[in-house]
């Protein structure tokens, strides 16, 4: 199923809306991504950090109406909403939870189905197509998100079902893992700086924008630092799905060398993204939870880290 066409409901995330005349200006000082790069045909990944550069949330952001929408892990939405409101008090912007207003589907290898809805979505990642209130976003090759007003949920599901198999959320998350796109979850909130999730490699960090919360730490790591921990894709021979934040170990180290970011079942195996100490990962002997459990095997990511290219964004 992972390599065939399917769709599923993206029930695991919520939608935070920031609307009003100052929405863009306000968020430009809060987020790692450059709001000026957004357009009706362009979305982005991004994150919001603490002053110490640790990610409180990560999200996909797009323009909509008189503001922007951010899709993030559902459990992070309310704390992010409450915290952002403290900084928006003097801004002409309104922050609300619009999760109930939208239905979102993940569509894998389903461009023909999107075209049938009037959405001619370009192949380039982060491209956006719009038609008759519907929004499609290319999130990685052959994968797209479909956003629609909530009252169209059932009719859209029926139309998608006519062309695509309906899958469980696990299949969509497996595609996200294979695309190398990490995500902040409640258990990993304020644990990683953006580069630990390779966020700069997938367009979620701009080094040409002005200041934002945590920017000094993030920029210093990119220009002057040597990143000791980063995102890897690994495979595990196990039946129990590890939760985000589960620690990983290596025989050469006395303490944890990393944490699970996201995991999904892949047939009889499990694939996951994990932030690991580069030194330990290169040694190639990794274990989940304890040294006694089965070893993990490193898999390839679909992109390379290139600092010179990344700082041009």
ABEGO torsion letter per residue (X at the ends): XAABBBBBBBAABBBBBBBEAAAAAAAAAABABBAAABBAABBBBBBBBBAAGBBABBBBBBBBEABBBBBBBAAAAAAAAAAAAAAAAABBBBBBBAAAABBBBBBBGAAAAAAAAGBBBBABBGBBBBBGGBBBBBABBGBBBBBBBAAAAAAAAAAAAAABBBBBAAAAAAAAAAAGBBBBBAAABGABBAAAAGAAAAGABBAABBBBBGAAAAAAAAAABBBABBBBBBBBBBABBBBBGBBBBBAABABBAEBBABBBBBEABBBBBBBBBAAAAAAGBBBBGBAABBBBBBBBBABBBBAAAAAAX
